[in-house]
Amino acid sequence: MSVNRTVADYTLPTSASIRDTMLLIDRSGLEVAVLIDDDGRLVGVLTDGDLRRAILRGAGLDDGAIDYATRNPTTVSDGTNRAHALDVMRATRLDQLPVIDSERRVVGMHTLSDIVGRPVLDSVAVVMAGGRGVRLGELTRHTPKPLVPIAGRPIIEWVLLNLVSGGIRTIYVSVNYLADQIIERLGDGSTFGAEIRYVREDPDTPLGTAGSLALIDQAELPDEPLIVTNADLMAQFDVREFIESHRASGTAVTVATRRYDHQVPFGVVERGTGRQIAQLVEKPVLDVEVNAGIYAVSRDALQYVPKGRPSTMPELVETCITRGLGASAWAMESDWIDVGTPRDLARARGNQ
């Protein structure tokens, strides 16, 4: 949703006339008006097309607009991320999508131009989709983990939609296990508003979370930070903010992090000297910062990815630190789920 737009810019009372509605649409440039009751609850939506059809059917400019409104329009709930809003708009062929709260009060508006019309970034992204997903058991015996569905579409598609909505238009997808299924599903990326280029690992030599970076032709890459992310993450993050934070850090790699709280189910003994107990802490909560599996990587760091053998992104981070290139952290504030186990999958699906 645009930060410069207010609800008043596109809403009118239910008593509004067609003339009032046309004037509002002309002022806002949104091609849509939302009719609300006295409590701000959504009653109907009119597009400029609805108004044209009403006039062609003989409606006068002073007639009530409510008679020509869609009374049960498609909406999304407050807090819906851009990737999901984009998915809904493409599925319903809408360019605008009202946002409502639990009481059906209008609190915002997603527009297609705000999401995919954002300035395109020069950076590219690399999505690691070659893992076997063995911890998901039978679910991944015949289906690669990135294609396991959540909320009606495969996990990897949520990853792609978030990248595209953030301004990324070129995405490398590294594939290995059941690669053909992923390629067939995603195609050339045009469905998502991007160009997808595939990087195939040798099935007999899995390269880990960083090794496949060495398979990308460096001449194809812009002199900009890469976004590297796992394909099994349900995360909504601001791509542009992440890249800008990485540039400002001056380091070779930036790791997206999340706060993680874990309550120890036992009393913890803290020792003093020798066998003396300094104190007992009953079921303490550990508050730590964890690796979210999303990275911004400068071109200079890619030279340290070994060719032809497995390597991981944490290993690349360690290499950058030991060689003095530096690594920084960027704290994610959004929801984040690493879909690695059946329990994680259930949580991502809203079942826990």
Protein Blocks (a to p, Z undefined) as FASTA:
>chain_A
ZZkbcfklmgccfkbcfklmmmmmmmnonopacdddfkopafbdcdfklmmmmmmnopaf
kbcfklmccfbbcdddehiafklmmmmmmmnopabdcdddfkopafbdcdfklmmmpccd
fbdcdddfkbgolmnommlmmgcfklpceehiafklmmmmmmmmnopabdcdddfehklm
mmmmnmnolmnopacddddddfklcgbjmlmmmmpcfklpccbddddddfkbccdddfkl
mmmmmmmnopabdcdddddddddfbdcddddehjbcfbdcehiaddddddehiacddfkl
mmmpcghiacdfklmmmmmmmnonopaddddfbdcdddfbfklmmmmnopZZ
